[in-house]
Amino acid sequence: MSRIVSDPGVLGGKPVIEGTRISVEFVLELLASGMSETEILEDYPHLTPEGLRGGLAYAAQVFHNEVYLELDAAS
């Protein structure tokens, strides 16, 4: 995760891929929309495979210790 940085002056402090203004959140949105890693790297040539994987590792770590509660649906 050393490729992930946060700076209050860049995107309001959101975690971004080092050397870019591409947030981890944006990378996840691209993947969720169906883009492949290859397509993302082609569309964002300043993004490296290591940076992309670093963003995914960061996201996985964020959820690693999350506690999930089952909620009843509102009536």
PDB file with one MODEL, atoms N, CA, C and O in Angstrom:
MODEL        1
ATOM      1  N   MET A   1       0.818  -1.202   0.000  1.00  0.00           N
ATOM      2  CA  MET A   1       0.000   0.000   0.000  1.00  0.00           C
ATOM      3  C   MET A   1       0.856   1.258   0.000  1.00  0.00           C
ATOM      4  O   MET A   1       0.337   2.362   0.161  1.00  0.00           O
ATOM      5  N   SER A   2       2.146   1.103  -0.177  1.00  0.00           N
ATOM      6  CA  SER A   2       3.024   2.265  -0.168  1.00  0.00           C
ATOM      7  C   SER A   2       2.764   3.189  -1.352  1.00  0.00           C
ATOM      8  O   SER A   2       3.265   4.314  -1.372  1.00  0.00           O
ATOM      9  N   ARG A   3       2.002   2.744  -2.325  1.00  0.00           N
ATOM     10  CA  ARG A   3       1.720   3.586  -3.493  1.00  0.00           C
ATOM     11  C   ARG A   3       0.475   4.448  -3.291  1.00  0.00           C
ATOM     12  O   ARG A   3       0.058   5.150  -4.213  1.00  0.00           O
ATOM     13  N   ILE A   4      -0.118   4.405  -2.115  1.00  0.00           N
ATOM     14  CA  ILE A   4      -1.311   5.187  -1.820  1.00  0.00           C
ATOM     15  C   ILE A   4      -0.926   6.330  -0.892  1.00  0.00           C
ATOM     16  O   ILE A   4      -0.289   6.120   0.140  1.00  0.00           O
ATOM     17  N   VAL A   5      -1.313   7.526  -1.268  1.00  0.00           N
ATOM     18  CA  VAL A   5      -0.996   8.702  -0.463  1.00  0.00           C
ATOM     19  C   VAL A   5      -2.260   9.531  -0.253  1.00  0.00           C
ATOM     20  O   VAL A   5      -3.237   9.416  -0.993  1.00  0.00           O
ATOM     21  N   SER A   6      -2.207  10.361   0.771  1.00  0.00           N
ATOM     22  CA  SER A   6      -3.325  11.248   1.073  1.00  0.00           C
ATOM     23  C   SER A   6      -2.760  12.619   1.410  1.00  0.00           C
ATOM     24  O   SER A   6      -1.885  12.748   2.265  1.00  0.00           O
ATOM     25  N   ASP A   7      -3.263  13.631   0.736  1.00  0.00           N
ATOM     26  CA  ASP A   7      -2.807  15.002   0.930  1.00  0.00           C
ATOM     27  C   ASP A   7      -4.049  15.890   0.946  1.00  0.00           C
ATOM     28  O   ASP A   7      -4.828  15.876  -0.007  1.00  0.00           O
ATOM     29  N   PRO A   8      -4.243  16.660   2.014  1.00  0.00           N
ATOM     30  CA  PRO A   8      -5.432  17.527   2.076  1.00  0.00           C
ATOM     31  C   PRO A   8      -5.570  18.456   0.878  1.00  0.00           C
ATOM     32  O   PRO A   8      -6.677  18.902   0.576  1.00  0.00           O
ATOM     33  N   GLY A   9      -4.475  18.756   0.189  1.00  0.00           N
ATOM     34  CA  GLY A   9      -4.530  19.637  -0.964  1.00  0.00           C
ATOM     35  C   GLY A   9      -4.861  18.939  -2.274  1.00  0.00           C
ATOM     36  O   GLY A   9      -4.987  19.591  -3.310  1.00  0.00           O
ATOM     37  N   VAL A  10      -5.001  17.618  -2.235  1.00  0.00           N
ATOM     38  CA  VAL A  10      -5.323  16.850  -3.442  1.00  0.00           C
ATOM     39  C   VAL A  10      -6.620  16.089  -3.208  1.00  0.00           C
ATOM     40  O   VAL A  10      -6.690  15.208  -2.351  1.00  0.00           O
ATOM     41  N   LEU A  11      -7.636  16.435  -3.971  1.00  0.00           N
ATOM     42  CA  LEU A  11      -8.958  15.797  -3.879  1.00  0.00           C
ATOM     43  C   LEU A  11      -9.492  15.763  -2.447  1.00  0.00           C
ATOM     44  O   LEU A  11     -10.136  14.799  -2.034  1.00  0.00           O
ATOM     45  N   GLY A  12      -9.216  16.820  -1.708  1.00  0.00           N
ATOM     46  CA  GLY A  12      -9.747  16.921  -0.348  1.00  0.00           C
ATOM     47  C   GLY A  12      -9.192  15.876   0.618  1.00  0.00           C
ATOM     48  O   GLY A  12      -9.807  15.584   1.644  1.00  0.00           O
ATOM     49  N   GLY A  13      -8.034  15.316   0.288  1.00  0.00           N
ATOM     50  CA  GLY A  13      -7.422  14.338   1.186  1.00  0.00           C
ATOM     51  C   GLY A  13      -7.808  12.898   0.922  1.00  0.00           C
ATOM     52  O   GLY A  13      -7.414  12.003   1.670  1.00  0.00           O
ATOM     53  N   LYS A  14      -8.581  12.659  -0.140  1.00  0.00           N
ATOM     54  CA  LYS A  14      -8.930  11.270  -0.469  1.00  0.00           C
ATOM     55  C   LYS A  14      -7.662  10.489  -0.777  1.00  0.00           C
ATOM     56  O   LYS A  14      -6.711  11.057  -1.314  1.00  0.00           O
ATOM     57  N   PRO A  15      -7.625   9.199  -0.451  1.00  0.00           N
ATOM     58  CA  PRO A  15      -6.472   8.377  -0.820  1.00  0.00           C
ATOM     59  C   PRO A  15      -6.369   8.289  -2.340  1.00  0.00           C
ATOM     60  O   PRO A  15      -7.337   7.948  -3.019  1.00  0.00           O
ATOM     61  N   VAL A  16      -5.179   8.602  -2.867  1.00  0.00           N
ATOM     62  CA  VAL A  16      -4.937   8.570  -4.305  1.00  0.00           C
ATOM     63  C   VAL A  16      -3.728   7.696  -4.606  1.00  0.00           C
ATOM     64  O   VAL A  16      -2.904   7.422  -3.733  1.00  0.00           O
ATOM     65  N   ILE A  17      -3.637   7.262  -5.865  1.00  0.00           N
ATOM     66  CA  ILE A  17      -2.481   6.519  -6.323  1.00  0.00           C
ATOM     67  C   ILE A  17      -1.319   7.513  -6.404  1.00  0.00           C
ATOM     68  O   ILE A  17      -1.443   8.570  -7.022  1.00  0.00           O
ATOM     69  N   GLU A  18      -0.216   7.177  -5.790  1.00  0.00           N
ATOM     70  CA  GLU A  18       0.946   8.061  -5.740  1.00  0.00           C
ATOM     71  C   GLU A  18       1.356   8.532  -7.140  1.00  0.00           C
ATOM     72  O   GLU A  18       1.433   7.737  -8.077  1.00  0.00           O
ATOM     73  N   GLY A  19       1.615   9.826  -7.262  1.00  0.00           N
ATOM     74  CA  GLY A  19       2.034  10.397  -8.532  1.00  0.00           C
ATOM     75  C   GLY A  19       0.888  10.722  -9.474  1.00  0.00           C
ATOM     76  O   GLY A  19       1.115  11.145 -10.608  1.00  0.00           O
ATOM     77  N   THR A  20      -0.344  10.526  -9.012  1.00  0.00           N
ATOM     78  CA  THR A  20      -1.519  10.819  -9.832  1.00  0.00           C
ATOM     79  C   THR A  20      -2.530  11.589  -8.997  1.00  0.00           C
ATOM     80  O   THR A  20      -2.336  11.809  -7.802  1.00  0.00           O
ATOM     81  N   ARG A  21      -3.591  11.983  -9.639  1.00  0.00           N
ATOM     82  CA  ARG A  21      -4.750  12.532  -8.932  1.00  0.00           C
ATOM     83  C   ARG A  21      -5.916  11.551  -9.067  1.00  0.00           C
ATOM     84  O   ARG A  21      -7.081  11.946  -9.031  1.00  0.00           O
ATOM     85  N   ILE A  22      -5.590  10.289  -9.219  1.00  0.00           N
ATOM     86  CA  ILE A  22      -6.605   9.241  -9.368  1.00  0.00           C
ATOM     87  C   ILE A  22      -6.863   8.630  -7.999  1.00  0.00           C
ATOM     88  O   ILE A  22      -5.966   8.045  -7.391  1.00  0.00           O
ATOM     89  N   SER A  23      -8.092   8.770  -7.519  1.00  0.00           N
ATOM     90  CA  SER A  23      -8.425   8.262  -6.187  1.00  0.00           C
ATOM     91  C   SER A  23      -8.686   6.757  -6.231  1.00  0.00           C
ATOM     92  O   SER A  23      -9.068   6.194  -7.256  1.00  0.00           O
ATOM     93  N   VAL A  24      -8.464   6.137  -5.080  1.00  0.00           N
ATOM     94  CA  VAL A  24      -8.780   4.716  -4.928  1.00  0.00           C
ATOM     95  C   VAL A  24     -10.265   4.511  -5.215  1.00  0.00           C
ATOM     96  O   VAL A  24     -10.650   3.536  -5.859  1.00  0.00           O
ATOM     97  N   GLU A  25     -11.079   5.417  -4.743  1.00  0.00           N
ATOM     98  CA  GLU A  25     -12.520   5.348  -4.973  1.00  0.00           C
ATOM     99  C   GLU A  25     -12.830   5.303  -6.472  1.00  0.00           C
ATOM    100  O   GLU A  25     -13.663   4.506  -6.903  1.00  0.00           O
ATOM    101  N   PHE A  26     -12.169   6.150  -7.270  1.00  0.00           N
ATOM    102  CA  PHE A  26     -12.398   6.201  -8.708  1.00  0.00           C
ATOM    103  C   PHE A  26     -12.016   4.888  -9.377  1.00  0.00           C
ATOM    104  O   PHE A  26     -12.733   4.397 -10.249  1.00  0.00           O
ATOM    105  N   VAL A  27     -10.877   4.318  -8.964  1.00  0.00           N
ATOM    106  CA  VAL A  27     -10.444   3.035  -9.513  1.00  0.00           C
ATOM    107  C   VAL A  27     -11.489   1.961  -9.235  1.00  0.00           C
ATOM    108  O   VAL A  27     -11.815   1.168 -10.119  1.00  0.00           O
ATOM    109  N   LEU A  28     -12.014   1.932  -8.012  1.00  0.00           N
ATOM    110  CA  LEU A  28     -13.042   0.951  -7.666  1.00  0.00           C
ATOM    111  C   LEU A  28     -14.297   1.158  -8.505  1.00  0.00           C
ATOM    112  O   LEU A  28     -14.919   0.191  -8.942  1.00  0.00           O
ATOM    113  N   GLU A  29     -14.667   2.410  -8.729  1.00  0.00           N
ATOM    114  CA  GLU A  29     -15.842   2.698  -9.567  1.00  0.00           C
ATOM    115  C   GLU A  29     -15.629   2.214 -11.002  1.00  0.00           C
ATOM    116  O   GLU A  29     -16.545   1.665 -11.614  1.00  0.00           O
ATOM    117  N   LEU A  30     -14.429   2.416 -11.535  1.00  0.00           N
ATOM    118  CA  LEU A  30     -14.131   1.947 -12.891  1.00  0.00           C
ATOM    119  C   LEU A  30     -14.251   0.429 -12.981  1.00  0.00           C
ATOM    120  O   LEU A  30     -14.860  -0.097 -13.913  1.00  0.00           O
ATOM    121  N   LEU A  31     -13.674  -0.268 -12.017  1.00  0.00           N
ATOM    122  CA  LEU A  31     -13.753  -1.730 -12.005  1.00  0.00           C
ATOM    123  C   LEU A  31     -15.192  -2.200 -11.837  1.00  0.00           C
ATOM    124  O   LEU A  31     -15.620  -3.151 -12.490  1.00  0.00           O
ATOM    125  N   ALA A  32     -15.935  -1.533 -10.961  1.00  0.00           N
ATOM    126  CA  ALA A  32     -17.332  -1.911 -10.731  1.00  0.00           C
ATOM    127  C   ALA A  32     -18.186  -1.674 -11.972  1.00  0.00           C
ATOM    128  O   ALA A  32     -19.197  -2.349 -12.169  1.00  0.00           O
ATOM    129  N   SER A  33     -17.788  -0.720 -12.807  1.00  0.00           N
ATOM    130  CA  SER A  33     -18.551  -0.441 -14.023  1.00  0.00           C
ATOM    131  C   SER A  33     -18.279  -1.464 -15.123  1.00  0.00           C
ATOM    132  O   SER A  33     -18.933  -1.460 -16.166  1.00  0.00           O
ATOM    133  N   GLY A  34     -17.302  -2.344 -14.877  1.00  0.00           N
ATOM    134  CA  GLY A  34     -17.011  -3.396 -15.842  1.00  0.00           C
ATOM    135  C   GLY A  34     -15.726  -3.213 -16.620  1.00  0.00           C
ATOM    136  O   GLY A  34     -15.382  -4.054 -17.451  1.00  0.00           O
ATOM    137  N   MET A  35     -15.012  -2.130 -16.366  1.00  0.00           N
ATOM    138  CA  MET A  35     -13.738  -1.935 -17.059  1.00  0.00           C
ATOM    139  C   MET A  35     -12.727  -2.957 -16.566  1.00  0.00           C
ATOM    140  O   MET A  35     -12.708  -3.312 -15.387  1.00  0.00           O
ATOM    141  N   SER A  36     -11.894  -3.421 -17.474  1.00  0.00           N
ATOM    142  CA  SER A  36     -10.831  -4.347 -17.093  1.00  0.00           C
ATOM    143  C   SER A  36      -9.602  -3.552 -16.668  1.00  0.00           C
ATOM    144  O   SER A  36      -9.503  -2.353 -16.930  1.00  0.00           O
ATOM    145  N   GLU A  37      -8.669  -4.231 -16.011  1.00  0.00           N
ATOM    146  CA  GLU A  37      -7.417  -3.589 -15.616  1.00  0.00           C
ATOM    147  C   GLU A  37      -6.703  -3.050 -16.857  1.00  0.00           C
ATOM    148  O   GLU A  37      -6.167  -1.942 -16.835  1.00  0.00           O
ATOM    149  N   THR A  38      -6.698  -3.824 -17.924  1.00  0.00           N
ATOM    150  CA  THR A  38      -6.047  -3.407 -19.172  1.00  0.00           C
ATOM    151  C   THR A  38      -6.680  -2.135 -19.717  1.00  0.00           C
ATOM    152  O   THR A  38      -5.968  -1.218 -20.126  1.00  0.00           O
ATOM    153  N   GLU A  39      -8.007  -2.068 -19.729  1.00  0.00           N
ATOM    154  CA  GLU A  39      -8.700  -0.878 -20.231  1.00  0.00           C
ATOM    155  C   GLU A  39      -8.372   0.347 -19.377  1.00  0.00           C
ATOM    156  O   GLU A  39      -8.146   1.435 -19.906  1.00  0.00           O
ATOM    157  N   ILE A  40      -8.349   0.168 -18.072  1.00  0.00           N
ATOM    158  CA  ILE A  40      -8.043   1.289 -17.182  1.00  0.00           C
ATOM    159  C   ILE A  40      -6.634   1.800 -17.444  1.00  0.00           C
ATOM    160  O   ILE A  40      -6.411   3.006 -17.546  1.00  0.00           O
ATOM    161  N   LEU A  41      -5.682   0.874 -17.553  1.00  0.00           N
ATOM    162  CA  LEU A  41      -4.300   1.280 -17.796  1.00  0.00           C
ATOM    163  C   LEU A  41      -4.126   1.941 -19.158  1.00  0.00           C
ATOM    164  O   LEU A  41      -3.286   2.829 -19.307  1.00  0.00           O
ATOM    165  N   GLU A  42      -4.905   1.525 -20.155  1.00  0.00           N
ATOM    166  CA  GLU A  42      -4.853   2.163 -21.472  1.00  0.00           C
ATOM    167  C   GLU A  42      -5.442   3.566 -21.421  1.00  0.00           C
ATOM    168  O   GLU A  42      -4.904   4.488 -22.035  1.00  0.00           O
ATOM    169  N   ASP A  43      -6.550   3.735 -20.689  1.00  0.00           N
ATOM    170  CA  ASP A  43      -7.211   5.037 -20.606  1.00  0.00           C
ATOM    171  C   ASP A  43      -6.466   6.023 -19.707  1.00  0.00           C
ATOM    172  O   ASP A  43      -6.595   7.235 -19.878  1.00  0.00           O
ATOM    173  N   TYR A  44      -5.695   5.517 -18.760  1.00  0.00           N
ATOM    174  CA  TYR A  44      -4.951   6.352 -17.812  1.00  0.00           C
ATOM    175  C   TYR A  44      -3.488   5.915 -17.837  1.00  0.00           C
ATOM    176  O   TYR A  44      -3.034   5.237 -16.916  1.00  0.00           O
ATOM    177  N   PRO A  45      -2.734   6.299 -18.892  1.00  0.00           N
ATOM    178  CA  PRO A  45      -1.378   5.791 -19.079  1.00  0.00           C
ATOM    179  C   PRO A  45      -0.389   6.167 -17.971  1.00  0.00           C
ATOM    180  O   PRO A  45       0.651   5.522 -17.840  1.00  0.00           O
ATOM    181  N   HIS A  46      -0.688   7.185 -17.181  1.00  0.00           N
ATOM    182  CA  HIS A  46       0.194   7.543 -16.070  1.00  0.00           C
ATOM    183  C   HIS A  46      -0.037   6.650 -14.857  1.00  0.00           C
ATOM    184  O   HIS A  46       0.704   6.733 -13.877  1.00  0.00           O
ATOM    185  N   LEU A  47      -1.048   5.805 -14.913  1.00  0.00           N
ATOM    186  CA  LEU A  47      -1.322   4.832 -13.854  1.00  0.00           C
ATOM    187  C   LEU A  47      -0.560   3.549 -14.181  1.00  0.00           C
ATOM    188  O   LEU A  47      -0.584   3.085 -15.320  1.00  0.00           O
ATOM    189  N   THR A  48       0.107   2.983 -13.193  1.00  0.00           N
ATOM    190  CA  THR A  48       0.881   1.757 -13.405  1.00  0.00           C
ATOM    191  C   THR A  48       0.120   0.551 -12.859  1.00  0.00           C
ATOM    192  O   THR A  48      -0.772   0.712 -12.026  1.00  0.00           O
ATOM    193  N   PRO A  49       0.457  -0.641 -13.314  1.00  0.00           N
ATOM    194  CA  PRO A  49      -0.165  -1.845 -12.739  1.00  0.00           C
ATOM    195  C   PRO A  49       0.064  -1.933 -11.228  1.00  0.00           C
ATOM    196  O   PRO A  49      -0.823  -2.352 -10.484  1.00  0.00           O
ATOM    197  N   GLU A  50       1.254  -1.536 -10.781  1.00  0.00           N
ATOM    198  CA  GLU A  50       1.556  -1.567  -9.341  1.00  0.00           C
ATOM    199  C   GLU A  50       0.682  -0.573  -8.575  1.00  0.00           C
ATOM    200  O   GLU A  50       0.206  -0.872  -7.480  1.00  0.00           O
ATOM    201  N   GLY A  51       0.476   0.603  -9.156  1.00  0.00           N
ATOM    202  CA  GLY A  51      -0.391   1.586  -8.520  1.00  0.00           C
ATOM    203  C   GLY A  51      -1.824   1.107  -8.436  1.00  0.00           C
ATOM    204  O   GLY A  51      -2.494   1.296  -7.421  1.00  0.00           O
ATOM    205  N   LEU A  52      -2.292   0.484  -9.507  1.00  0.00           N
ATOM    206  CA  LEU A  52      -3.655  -0.054  -9.537  1.00  0.00           C
ATOM    207  C   LEU A  52      -3.825  -1.131  -8.468  1.00  0.00           C
ATOM    208  O   LEU A  52      -4.804  -1.124  -7.722  1.00  0.00           O
ATOM    209  N   ARG A  53      -2.874  -2.050  -8.399  1.00  0.00           N
ATOM    210  CA  ARG A  53      -2.941  -3.113  -7.384  1.00  0.00           C
ATOM    211  C   ARG A  53      -2.812  -2.541  -5.976  1.00  0.00           C
ATOM    212  O   ARG A  53      -3.434  -3.040  -5.038  1.00  0.00           O
ATOM    213  N   GLY A  54      -2.001  -1.491  -5.833  1.00  0.00           N
ATOM    214  CA  GLY A  54      -1.876  -0.832  -4.535  1.00  0.00           C
ATOM    215  C   GLY A  54      -3.200  -0.247  -4.074  1.00  0.00           C
ATOM    216  O   GLY A  54      -3.533  -0.299  -2.890  1.00  0.00           O
ATOM    217  N   GLY A  55      -3.955   0.313  -5.019  1.00  0.00           N
ATOM    218  CA  GLY A  55      -5.276   0.846  -4.682  1.00  0.00           C
ATOM    219  C   GLY A  55      -6.230  -0.246  -4.232  1.00  0.00           C
ATOM    220  O   GLY A  55      -7.005  -0.057  -3.294  1.00  0.00           O
ATOM    221  N   LEU A  56      -6.172  -1.377  -4.896  1.00  0.00           N
ATOM    222  CA  LEU A  56      -7.029  -2.507  -4.512  1.00  0.00           C
ATOM    223  C   LEU A  56      -6.622  -3.055  -3.148  1.00  0.00           C
ATOM    224  O   LEU A  56      -7.478  -3.396  -2.331  1.00  0.00           O
ATOM    225  N   ALA A  57      -5.315  -3.141  -2.904  1.00  0.00           N
ATOM    226  CA  ALA A  57      -4.843  -3.622  -1.599  1.00  0.00           C
ATOM    227  C   ALA A  57      -5.274  -2.667  -0.495  1.00  0.00           C
ATOM    228  O   ALA A  57      -5.663  -3.101   0.590  1.00  0.00           O
ATOM    229  N   TYR A  58      -5.205  -1.370  -0.766  1.00  0.00           N
ATOM    230  CA  TYR A  58      -5.645  -0.376   0.210  1.00  0.00           C
ATOM    231  C   TYR A  58      -7.133  -0.558   0.528  1.00  0.00           C
ATOM    232  O   TYR A  58      -7.530  -0.567   1.693  1.00  0.00           O
ATOM    233  N   ALA A  59      -7.947  -0.702  -0.517  1.00  0.00           N
ATOM    234  CA  ALA A  59      -9.389  -0.869  -0.320  1.00  0.00           C
ATOM    235  C   ALA A  59      -9.687  -2.129   0.480  1.00  0.00           C
ATOM    236  O   ALA A  59     -10.552  -2.121   1.356  1.00  0.00           O
ATOM    237  N   ALA A  60      -8.977  -3.207   0.184  1.00  0.00           N
ATOM    238  CA  ALA A  60      -9.183  -4.452   0.924  1.00  0.00           C
ATOM    239  C   ALA A  60      -8.822  -4.273   2.392  1.00  0.00           C
ATOM    240  O   ALA A  60      -9.522  -4.778   3.270  1.00  0.00           O
ATOM    241  N   GLN A  61      -7.736  -3.559   2.665  1.00  0.00           N
ATOM    242  CA  GLN A  61      -7.309  -3.336   4.048  1.00  0.00           C
ATOM    243  C   GLN A  61      -8.323  -2.487   4.808  1.00  0.00           C
ATOM    244  O   GLN A  61      -8.570  -2.721   5.991  1.00  0.00           O
ATOM    245  N   VAL A  62      -8.908  -1.506   4.133  1.00  0.00           N
ATOM    246  CA  VAL A  62      -9.905  -0.644   4.780  1.00  0.00           C
ATOM    247  C   VAL A  62     -11.081  -1.479   5.289  1.00  0.00           C
ATOM    248  O   VAL A  62     -11.613  -1.218   6.368  1.00  0.00           O
ATOM    249  N   PHE A  63     -11.482  -2.482   4.506  1.00  0.00           N
ATOM    250  CA  PHE A  63     -12.622  -3.311   4.894  1.00  0.00           C
ATOM    251  C   PHE A  63     -12.239  -4.506   5.761  1.00  0.00           C
ATOM    252  O   PHE A  63     -13.112  -5.221   6.253  1.00  0.00           O
ATOM    253  N   HIS A  64     -10.966  -4.723   5.948  1.00  0.00           N
ATOM    254  CA  HIS A  64     -10.496  -5.901   6.671  1.00  0.00           C
ATOM    255  C   HIS A  64     -11.101  -6.035   8.067  1.00  0.00           C
ATOM    256  O   HIS A  64     -11.503  -7.130   8.460  1.00  0.00           O
ATOM    257  N   ASN A  65     -11.168  -4.967   8.800  1.00  0.00           N
ATOM    258  CA  ASN A  65     -11.656  -5.036  10.182  1.00  0.00           C
ATOM    259  C   ASN A  65     -13.040  -4.432  10.368  1.00  0.00           C
ATOM    260  O   ASN A  65     -13.431  -4.091  11.485  1.00  0.00           O
ATOM    261  N   GLU A  66     -13.774  -4.302   9.282  1.00  0.00           N
ATOM    262  CA  GLU A  66     -15.127  -3.774   9.378  1.00  0.00           C
ATOM    263  C   GLU A  66     -16.035  -4.762  10.095  1.00  0.00           C
ATOM    264  O   GLU A  66     -15.862  -5.976   9.985  1.00  0.00           O
ATOM    265  N   VAL A  67     -16.991  -4.235  10.821  1.00  0.00           N
ATOM    266  CA  VAL A  67     -18.002  -5.050  11.487  1.00  0.00           C
ATOM    267  C   VAL A  67     -19.312  -4.827  10.741  1.00  0.00           C
ATOM    268  O   VAL A  67     -19.733  -3.689  10.533  1.00  0.00           O
ATOM    269  N   TYR A  68     -19.944  -5.912  10.346  1.00  0.00           N
ATOM    270  CA  TYR A  68     -21.191  -5.816   9.607  1.00  0.00           C
ATOM    271  C   TYR A  68     -22.335  -6.290  10.485  1.00  0.00           C
ATOM    272  O   TYR A  68     -22.254  -7.339  11.124  1.00  0.00           O
ATOM    273  N   LEU A  69     -23.388  -5.511  10.507  1.00  0.00           N
ATOM    274  CA  LEU A  69     -24.572  -5.838  11.273  1.00  0.00           C
ATOM    275  C   LEU A  69     -25.719  -6.097  10.322  1.00  0.00           C
ATOM    276  O   LEU A  69     -25.893  -5.387   9.331  1.00  0.00           O
ATOM    277  N   GLU A  70     -26.490  -7.108  10.628  1.00  0.00           N
ATOM    278  CA  GLU A  70     -27.663  -7.382   9.803  1.00  0.00           C
ATOM    279  C   GLU A  70     -28.753  -6.405  10.219  1.00  0.00           C
ATOM    280  O   GLU A  70     -29.086  -6.285  11.398  1.00  0.00           O
ATOM    281  N   LEU A  71     -29.294  -5.719   9.241  1.00  0.00           N
ATOM    282  CA  LEU A  71     -30.340  -4.734   9.517  1.00  0.00           C
ATOM    283  C   LEU A  71     -31.652  -5.232   8.941  1.00  0.00           C
ATOM    284  O   LEU A  71     -31.689  -5.847   7.876  1.00  0.00           O
ATOM    285  N   ASP A  72     -32.726  -4.957   9.662  1.00  0.00           N
ATOM    286  CA  ASP A  72     -34.053  -5.294   9.158  1.00  0.00           C
ATOM    287  C   ASP A  72     -34.467  -4.229   8.155  1.00  0.00           C
ATOM    288  O   ASP A  72     -34.195  -3.042   8.336  1.00  0.00           O
ATOM    289  N   ALA A  73     -35.126  -4.673   7.105  1.00  0.00           N
ATOM    290  CA  ALA A  73     -35.623  -3.719   6.110  1.00  0.00           C
ATOM    291  C   ALA A  73     -36.726  -2.871   6.723  1.00  0.00           C
ATOM    292  O   ALA A  73     -37.524  -3.354   7.527  1.00  0.00           O
ATOM    293  N   ALA A  74     -36.762  -1.610   6.339  1.00  0.00           N
ATOM    294  CA  ALA A  74     -37.803  -0.715   6.827  1.00  0.00           C
ATOM    295  C   ALA A  74     -39.154  -1.165   6.279  1.00  0.00           C
ATOM    296  O   ALA A  74     -39.254  -1.603   5.133  1.00  0.00           O
ATOM    297  N   SER A  75     -40.173  -1.058   7.092  1.00  0.00           N
ATOM    298  CA  SER A  75     -41.518  -1.462   6.652  1.00  0.00           C
ATOM    299  C   SER A  75     -42.222  -0.362   5.935  1.00  0.00           C
ATOM    300  O   SER A  75     -43.360  -0.537   5.500  1.00  0.00           O
TER     301      SER A  75
ENDMDL
END
